[in-house]
Amino acid sequence: MCAWRYKQEWFEDGDVTRPEDWLDNVSEIANELNGYLDSDNFRELSLGMEHVKQKAFNSFLTYGEFMPWDFDYNFPGWTARSNSESGDLATVKGEVANDALYIIEFGCRWSWERDFSSSYNVNNEFGDRIHRNWHHVHTCVRFRLVANNTVVAESGWSSNTMVDSSLHLTAAIPLPAGSVVVRAEMQVAVASGMAPFTDFYSVGHKVSESDQVDYDRGLTVYDRELIVNIRKR
Amino acid sequence: MARVTIKDITEGGSLNIEDVNETIESWNDASKQINGDNVRVQGLDQRVFGPVIRKPPTAYTSGSGAGWVPHSPTLDFLPVKTTGADAVIRPGWLPSEGDTLIIRASFQFYVEARGGRPAFTGHSSTPTARFRLEYGDTQNWYELNTTERRFQMSKMYSDNTKGWLSSATFSGSGPSHPYGFNWDNSAPNGASGDTPTEQTCTIIHLVEPGEVGKVSNVPRFRIAYLTANSDMTISGVPKETEKVYIGWLNFNSTVYRR
């Protein structure tokens, strides 16, 4: 026992030993064992994983859903909700007893609406909108991860020039003990093809009054998986 | 908590043998029952613990040495190959011990195809490339839910005449738009069109023990792909020219033990 390093009395040959002195030394060991053992009492790598309680170092909050999630495309800002759906895009919640490093990963795929029809759409098969002045407008989507109201990762815009596309986001952030909410959010906007990926408008925006096209576009997200690894120590 | 009780022995008193034996028994009992309560709060550090993460199996990788590996059109999901071998891993995963398994796949790909806008070019629909993770044994393979990833350009941007604004399909002059899943060395209007556009696909999945129940042993995992016209044909114009080229692949796993 490491407590022998701190024994209270030292005995030598020829000493007459008082029992209290002997007990002082023994108690030093017993007190350590009775709740004060530490790393000095164990050999290096001597504790195997079988000695450790499950989820002592890593625990996980997960959300996975393969069913389609229809985005309400009339909402212009960042959102985790859709009026068309009762549940969030992907959200996990938990109560965590210790501060920890949160390693967050989110993946999904999405499909833009294909059967859109409009008198201002030259050909429905395009899966795109054409402004009446014959320049393109792309509808775009981007995603981000939010942990306890802090944005920890954000994707770039992906336009509907890809009618099917996919995404993976990852992030890490230390958080204190207590309630934790991690969610994925998304935003849909339209961009002018004349200045691609520079000028973005809210959904429903009209480039000019003569433009009778609103830029609403349907979007459905599939195969959403949010994994939060809570790395405790 | 295992607790040691020491009988009090005082100077001048008689040494009772029961007191000595009870103290020894207390040590013996306690030494067999030490648990977390015997350790002071935050008293242990990483030095005393074995590995928290199990050693992963060899990751399947391909890179500049292997280059792009062509995968033929298919309407059914087939295994992604590296250089000849299927990309399959078998993690040392023991869910009965509380292990948590995460599978990670990341790679680049592009589709060699001529898409087209049916109304104008008579071509078939644009190509689609789809990927997913599967588990199984050596005989049968099953989809892992939430892992499918799909990629498909809109028809406008995969037209083999360089997009809808090409002068070939729109009255008046317009710029060529040779981008997207567009691959055509004989495009009109002087545009080369040889522009395979690499995409990146990443799939990460936390495997729940209950979702791999169709396999009795520790399962194997693989990446599967599907590529075809988006109307799920692989014939007609542009015939069997679609291929998905896959490279720079890394397929690995992590098993968190505690």
Interface residues (C-beta under 8 A of the other chain):
Chain A: R18 P19 E20 W22 L23 V26 S27 I29 A30 L33 N34 G35 Y36 L37 D38 S39 F42 R43 E44 L45 S46 L47 G48 M49 E50 V52 K53 Q54 K55 A56 F57 N58 F60 T62 G64 E65 F66 E105 G107 R109 S111 W112 V122 N123 E125 F126 G127 D128 N160 T161 M162 V163 D164 S165 S166 H168 Y222 D223 R224 E225 I227 N229 R233
Chain B: M1 A2 R3 V4 T5 I6 D8 I9 T10 E11 G13 L15 A30 I34 G36 D37 N38 V39 R40 G43 L44 D45 Q46 R47 V48 F49 G50 P51 V52 E97 G98 T100 I102 R117 P118 A119 T128 N145 T146 T147 E148 R149 R150 F151 Q152 M153 S154 K155 M156 Y157 W164 G180 C201 T202 I203 I204 H205 L206 Y256 R257 R258
